[in-house]
Amino acid sequence: MVDNYSSEDLANAGRLKQIRMVAKLVNQQNKRALPITGGAAVGVIVVFVLIGLLTGSAVFLIPVGVLLALATAMILFGRFSQQAQYSAIDGQLGAAAAILQSLRGDWTVTPAVTANRTMDVVHRAVSKKGVILVGEGAPIAAERKKTERVAHGVPIFEFQVGSGDGQIPVSKLQREIVKIPGSLKPTAVTDLNYRLKALQPTMQAPKGPMPKGTRQPKMPRPR
């Protein structure tokens, strides 16, 4: 069973408890992640100790090796934890919205601007990059046409989340969005958000509790 921790869970936990919670999630998703992280750190220390002993510079090189080992472990642990978070929410309702809401920078994210009774949805995110439309099951074409009516000359990018042809896995969504260059000025983004607010959603997502067995995934924000 995989534990899904929300951003509130991590925020309310102390620093050491946060690390333990994330480490547990990482270990559940990838049994080799923690041994690889620890082994890489130990390997860096061993290399610097050997070089220090052979060159007579152990007093200087060992502390440097320890610092580099810690940096290596932190980088690897960060990457493994991100992969674990993606794996934990992959296939869940609202996974794409969770990715959009975890983006760093000045983003305006509107989940479920289009939704139907089968819980297929389209999410919208706006920034200096333009308008990002992300579909989970639902086709994006209709929402794009509606957006184009008020977003004249603004770049609109589409992503369909999934594992089929022409779709993008949840784990790669953030990476692809980050690659998009920013071309809008802050005043243009403000005006764009104002015009998009005038659009009525095609259908509101069902209100009330989520269906039994489902849970809105959340992406803990890195600190």
Sequence and secondary structure as in RCSB ss.txt:
>XXXX:A:sequence
MVDNYSSEDLANAGRLKQIRMVAKLVNQQNKRALPITGGAAVGVIVVFVLIGLLTGSAVFLIPVGVLLALATAMI
LFGRFSQQAQYSAIDGQLGAAAAILQSLRGDWTVTPAVTANRTMDVVHRAVSKKGVILVGEGAPIAAERKKTERV
AHGVPIFEFQVGSGDGQIPVSKLQREIVKIPGSLKPTAVTDLNYRLKALQPTMQAPKGPMPKGTRQPKMPRPR
>XXXX:A:secstr
      HHHHHHS HHHHHHHHHHHHHHH TTHHHHHHHHHHHHHHHHHHHHHHHT HHHHHHHHHHHHHHHHHH
HHHHHHHHHHHHHHTTSTTHHHHHHHT  SS EEEEEEEE TT  EEEEEEETTEEEEEEEBS SHHHHHHHHTT
STT  EEEEEBSSSTT B HHHHHHHHHHS     HHHHHHHHHHHHTS  SS    SS  TT          
